[in-house]
Amino acid sequence: MSYNLLKGKKGIVFGALNEMSIAWKVAELAVEQGAEIVLTNTPVSIRMGDIDQLAEKCNAHVVPADATNVEDLENLFTKSMELLGGKVDFVLHSIGMAPNVRKGNSYDNLNYEYLKKTLDVSAISFHKVLQAAKKLDAINEWGSVVALTYVAAQKTMYEYNDMADAKAMLESITRSFGYIYGREKRVRINTISQSPTVTTAGSGVKGFDKLIDFSERMSPLGNADATECAEYCITLFSDLTKKVTMQNLFHDGGFSSMGMSYRAMRQYNKSFSEE
Ligand SMILES: NC(=O)c1ccc[n+]([C@@H]2O[C@H](COP(=O)([O-])OP(=O)(O)OC[C@H]3O[C@@H](n4cnc5c(N)ncnc54)[C@H](O)[C@@H]3O)[C@@H](O)[C@H]2O)c1
């Protein structure tokens, strides 16, 4: 249902690869709520994925950009302002990649070139996005920037590997840049810490289906899905959350506050009765 929460607003959405992507749902919902958007992804993801379908549905332009490349980002912001007829009001950073996870390298046997890639793509790219936007003065006052993260930044999660370090850095950049961008331009910056969600990036984590089941049993409200994550993003892009900044906001059905739940304990006990 549209509440026109983003009526008259313009935004850039990074990271829609296919229909499962969280960014895909955010793009659809932003437009449904009255926004005009530009979609972006790497040239290879644009070729391999389905972003053109989304662009057609959202009546949006696609501007390619590798989020690790500053020139690409400057071009993206400049072009987006031309296409949208002015500065943007919101940006979604929905980007992640971890070659060590993909190759099955354990945390005590990391390939450091892969680690650098993980940090650059999944965390430093957020700094690059913010710095490019600020230099070009591309975001309106009271604009809102959101990046997606995971609770492994705070608590060690089996098999999340070096992506946990990337997420910790992403959340730190949110605070450090949030101070400067807030003070100088009234732009707010937050991360949403989302439940495990079935997407292309998510499914790269070993034992992902079990992780989803475990966190579903642990969360009093159950896991949050991609559409619910998109709904939360929309509230943060709207004018209803103007004084929320520099926060890591858990969107996980309560998982992050739990130690043990009845449902998880019951399942755990079953493994003893089988022995
Ligand atoms: N799926 C989950 O369980 C989950 C949980 C919490 C947080 N997140 C986070 O949500 C975000 C979105 O992931 P998703 O689950 O929707 O998966 P996804 O695979 O659909 O999206 C990841 C996107 O990152 C893009 N990307 C990779 N390298 C890039 C680069 N150099 N420049 C620009 N874009 C690049 C990919 O093309 C892809 O569109 C990620 O930050 C992820 O870590 C996901």
PDBQT file of the ligand as one rigid body, heavy atoms in Angstrom, charges set to zero:
ROOT
HETATM    1  N1  LIG A 301      21.277 -11.998   2.392  1.00  0.00    +0.000 N 
HETATM    2  C1  LIG A 301      21.562 -11.926   3.690  1.00  0.00    +0.000 C 
HETATM    3  O1  LIG A 301      21.436 -12.893   4.445  1.00  0.00    +0.000 OA
HETATM    4  C2  LIG A 301      22.030 -10.615   4.272  1.00  0.00    +0.000 A 
HETATM    5  C3  LIG A 301      21.931 -10.410   5.664  1.00  0.00    +0.000 A 
HETATM    6  C4  LIG A 301      22.401  -9.200   6.190  1.00  0.00    +0.000 A 
HETATM    7  C5  LIG A 301      22.980  -8.251   5.341  1.00  0.00    +0.000 A 
HETATM    8  N2  LIG A 301      23.053  -8.501   3.991  1.00  0.00    +0.000 N 
HETATM    9  C6  LIG A 301      23.696  -7.512   3.133  1.00  0.00    +0.000 C 
HETATM   10  O2  LIG A 301      22.763  -7.028   2.188  1.00  0.00    +0.000 OA
HETATM   11  C7  LIG A 301      23.494  -6.487   1.086  1.00  0.00    +0.000 C 
HETATM   12  C8  LIG A 301      22.848  -6.959  -0.212  1.00  0.00    +0.000 C 
HETATM   13  O3  LIG A 301      23.028  -8.320  -0.422  1.00  0.00    +0.000 OA
HETATM   14  P1  LIG A 301      21.890  -9.312  -0.912  1.00  0.00    +0.000 P 
HETATM   15  O4  LIG A 301      21.727 -10.331   0.161  1.00  0.00    +0.000 OA
HETATM   16  O5  LIG A 301      20.714  -8.579  -1.409  1.00  0.00    +0.000 OA
HETATM   17  O6  LIG A 301      22.634 -10.092  -2.110  1.00  0.00    +0.000 OA
HETATM   18  P2  LIG A 301      22.822  -9.776  -3.674  1.00  0.00    +0.000 P 
HETATM   19  O7  LIG A 301      23.824 -10.776  -4.141  1.00  0.00    +0.000 OA
HETATM   20  O8  LIG A 301      21.525  -9.747  -4.364  1.00  0.00    +0.000 OA
HETATM   21  O9  LIG A 301      23.455  -8.300  -3.689  1.00  0.00    +0.000 OA
HETATM   22  C9  LIG A 301      24.826  -8.019  -3.586  1.00  0.00    +0.000 C 
HETATM   23  C10 LIG A 301      25.116  -6.968  -4.647  1.00  0.00    +0.000 C 
HETATM   24  O10 LIG A 301      26.440  -6.431  -4.523  1.00  0.00    +0.000 OA
HETATM   25  C11 LIG A 301      26.807  -6.046  -5.832  1.00  0.00    +0.000 C 
HETATM   26  N3  LIG A 301      28.237  -5.788  -5.941  1.00  0.00    +0.000 N 
HETATM   27  C12 LIG A 301      29.262  -6.655  -5.728  1.00  0.00    +0.000 A 
HETATM   28  N4  LIG A 301      30.443  -6.046  -5.971  1.00  0.00    +0.000 NA
HETATM   29  C13 LIG A 301      30.147  -4.764  -6.319  1.00  0.00    +0.000 A 
HETATM   30  C14 LIG A 301      30.938  -3.637  -6.671  1.00  0.00    +0.000 A 
HETATM   31  N5  LIG A 301      32.281  -3.702  -6.734  1.00  0.00    +0.000 N 
HETATM   32  N6  LIG A 301      30.317  -2.467  -6.971  1.00  0.00    +0.000 NA
HETATM   33  C15 LIG A 301      28.956  -2.376  -6.944  1.00  0.00    +0.000 A 
HETATM   34  N7  LIG A 301      28.163  -3.418  -6.598  1.00  0.00    +0.000 NA
HETATM   35  C16 LIG A 301      28.754  -4.593  -6.301  1.00  0.00    +0.000 A 
HETATM   36  C17 LIG A 301      26.375  -7.267  -6.640  1.00  0.00    +0.000 C 
HETATM   37  O11 LIG A 301      26.384  -7.030  -8.039  1.00  0.00    +0.000 OA
HETATM   38  C18 LIG A 301      24.996  -7.508  -6.077  1.00  0.00    +0.000 C 
HETATM   39  O12 LIG A 301      24.023  -6.781  -6.792  1.00  0.00    +0.000 OA
HETATM   40  C19 LIG A 301      24.942  -6.900   1.282  1.00  0.00    +0.000 C 
HETATM   41  O13 LIG A 301      25.659  -5.842   1.891  1.00  0.00    +0.000 OA
HETATM   42  C20 LIG A 301      24.817  -8.044   2.262  1.00  0.00    +0.000 C 
HETATM   43  O14 LIG A 301      25.997  -8.284   2.999  1.00  0.00    +0.000 OA
HETATM   44  C21 LIG A 301      22.579  -9.648   3.446  1.00  0.00    +0.000 A 
ENDROOT
TORSDOF 0
